[in-house]
C-alpha cells in the first residue's frame, strides 16, 4: 500500500511516517518500479503501536524501549513481552505522582 493509504488506516500523517523512516524508528519499505514506497501489514502494525504508545503519553524515547527501536526485534511476541511491563511501570509512576499531588493538596 502507498503512504497515503497507510496514513489513513493508521491515523498517522504521511509526513510523520517519513520522519519515522528518517529517524530509523520505522524501516524504509521496499519501493515499487515507479519508486513509490510499498508498505505492508508489518509497517501498519508498527505505526499503530507507536500511535497508541504516544496516545498513552509515552515519549518516543520511552516508546523506543517497547520494541519500536530499529535495533530491537519486532513483532507481536516481542511487543507482548515488553508492553505490559512498560504499562505497569508507567501506571505505577503515575499513581505515585497522583498520591503525592493529593498529599500536597491535603486531600
C-alpha positions in Angstrom: 0.0 0.0 0.0 1.2 3.5 -0.6 1.9 6.1 2.1 -1.4 7.9 1.8 -3.4 4.8 2.4 -1.2 3.8 5.3 -1.7 7.3 6.8 -5.5 7.0 6.5 -5.6 3.5 8.0 -3.3 4.3 11.0 -4.2 7.9 11.6 -0.5 8.9 11.3 0.2 11.7 8.9 2.3 11.0 5.8 5.0 13.4 6.8 5.2 11.8 10.3 5.7 8.4 8.6 8.5 9.9 6.5 10.0 11.4 9.7 9.9 8.0 11.4 11.8 6.5 8.5 14.4 9.2 8.5 14.9 8.7 12.3 15.2 4.9 11.9 12.0 4.3 14.0 10.3 2.7 11.0 12.4 0.8 8.5 12.3 2.1 4.9 9.9 -0.1 3.0 10.7 -1.6 -0.4 9.9 0.6 -3.5 7.7 -0.2 -6.5 9.1 0.0 -10.0 7.6 3.5 -10.1 9.6 4.3 -6.9 6.6 4.5 -4.6 7.0 3.3 -1.0 5.3 -0.1 -0.7 4.1 -0.6 2.9 2.7 -3.9 4.3 1.0 -5.2 7.4 4.2 -5.1 9.4 4.5 -1.3 8.9 0.8 -0.8 9.7 1.1 -2.7 12.9 4.3 -0.9 14.0 2.7 2.5 13.3 -0.4 1.6 15.2 1.8 0.5 18.1 3.7 3.8 18.0 0.5 5.8 17.8 -1.0 4.0 20.8 2.1 4.5 22.8 2.1 8.2 22.0 -1.6 8.4 22.9 -0.9 6.9 26.3 1.7 9.6 26.9 4.9 7.7 26.2 7.7 9.8 24.6 9.4 8.5 21.5 12.4 7.5 23.7 10.1 5.6 26.1 8.3 4.0 23.2 11.6 3.0 21.8 12.1 0.8 24.8 8.9 -1.0 23.8 10.1 -2.8 20.7 9.9 0.1 18.2 13.6 0.7 18.3 15.2 -0.4 15.0 17.8 -2.3 17.0 15.3 -4.4 18.8 13.4 -7.4 17.5 9.9 -6.6 16.4 6.6 -8.4 16.1 3.8 -9.4 18.4 5.8 -11.8 20.6 8.4 -9.1 21.4 5.8 -6.4 21.9 3.7 -8.6 24.1 6.5 -9.2 26.5 7.7 -5.6 26.8 4.4 -3.7 26.6 2.8 -5.0 29.9 6.0 -4.2 31.8 6.1 -0.7 30.3 2.4 0.0 31.0 2.8 -1.3 34.6 5.9 0.9 35.3 4.2 3.9 33.7 1.0 3.3 35.7 2.8 2.9 38.9 4.8 6.1 38.4 1.6 8.0 37.6 -0.2 6.5 40.7 2.7 7.6 42.9 2.6 11.1 41.3 -1.1 11.4 41.9 -0.8 10.3 45.5 2.0 12.9 46.1 -0.2 15.5 44.5 -3.1 14.6 46.7 -0.9 14.8 49.8 0.4 18.2 48.8 -3.1 19.5 48.3 -4.2 18.0 51.6 -6.6 15.5 50.0 
